[in-house]
C-alpha cells in the first residue's frame, strides 16, 4: 500500500482527530472523522436517491468545515492536472 498523510484537523485535541490520507495506488481518499449521529443517519437514509438504506459496511461521517482545505489538498494530489 502506498498511503500517505495529507493533513489533520487543525483544531485537533489529540482525542478526536479527523485525518485525511491518500492511497496513491488506488487514488482513494481515506478519511477518519466523526461518525454521524442516529438522527443524521436516518435523514441521510431518507434522502438517498436510491431510497435504499445505508448498507452494512458503510456509514456517514461528519467532516468539520475547517478541514475543507485539507480535503482540497488531497484531491489536488490525485488530480494529474493540478500536480
C-alpha positions as CSV (number, residue, x, y, z in Angstrom):
1,X,0.0,0.0,0.0
2,X,1.2,3.5,-0.9
3,X,-0.7,5.6,1.7
4,X,0.5,8.9,2.8
5,X,-0.7,11.5,5.3
6,X,-2.2,14.7,3.9
7,X,-3.5,16.6,7.0
8,X,-5.1,16.5,10.4
9,X,-7.9,18.7,11.8
10,X,-6.1,22.0,12.7
11,X,-8.1,22.1,15.9
12,X,-7.4,18.6,17.0
13,X,-7.5,17.9,20.7
14,X,-5.5,14.7,20.5
15,X,-8.6,12.6,21.3
16,X,-10.7,13.2,18.3
17,X,-8.5,13.9,15.3
18,X,-10.2,13.8,11.9
19,X,-7.4,13.0,9.5
20,X,-7.0,12.6,5.7
21,X,-4.7,10.3,3.8
22,X,-4.3,9.5,0.1
23,X,-3.9,6.0,-1.2
24,X,-1.6,6.6,-4.2
25,X,-2.2,3.1,-5.6
26,X,-6.0,3.3,-5.8
27,X,-6.3,7.1,-5.8
28,X,-8.7,6.9,-2.9
29,X,-9.1,9.3,-0.1
30,X,-9.0,7.8,3.4
31,X,-10.8,9.8,6.0
32,X,-11.0,9.4,9.7
33,X,-13.7,11.6,11.2
34,X,-16.7,11.6,13.5
35,X,-19.5,9.1,12.9
36,X,-22.8,10.8,12.2
37,X,-25.4,10.5,15.0
38,X,-28.6,8.4,14.5
39,X,-30.7,11.4,13.5
40,X,-28.3,12.3,10.7
41,X,-28.1,8.7,9.6
42,X,-31.9,8.5,9.4
43,X,-32.1,11.7,7.5
44,X,-29.4,10.7,5.0
45,X,-31.2,7.3,4.5
46,X,-34.4,9.2,3.8
47,X,-32.7,11.5,1.3
48,X,-30.9,8.7,-0.6
49,X,-31.6,9.0,-4.3
50,X,-32.0,5.2,-4.5
51,X,-34.2,5.2,-1.4
52,X,-32.1,2.4,-0.1
53,X,-30.7,2.4,3.5
54,X,-27.0,2.8,4.1
55,X,-25.7,-0.7,3.6
56,X,-23.7,-2.7,6.1
57,X,-20.0,-1.8,5.9
58,X,-20.8,1.8,5.0
59,X,-21.5,4.8,7.3
60,X,-21.9,8.5,7.2
61,X,-19.0,10.6,8.6
62,X,-19.2,14.2,9.6
63,X,-16.1,16.2,8.4
64,X,-15.6,19.6,10.1
65,X,-15.8,22.6,7.7
66,X,-12.4,23.7,8.8
67,X,-11.0,20.6,7.1
68,X,-12.1,21.6,3.6
69,X,-8.6,22.9,2.7
70,X,-7.2,19.6,3.7
71,X,-9.7,17.7,1.6
72,X,-8.9,20.0,-1.4
73,X,-5.2,19.4,-0.9
74,X,-5.8,15.6,-1.0
75,X,-8.0,15.9,-4.2
76,X,-5.3,18.1,-5.8
77,X,-2.7,15.5,-5.1
78,X,-4.8,12.9,-7.0
79,X,-5.6,15.2,-10.0
80,X,-2.9,15.0,-12.6
81,X,-3.9,18.4,-14.0
82,X,-3.1,20.1,-10.7
83,X,0.2,18.3,-9.7
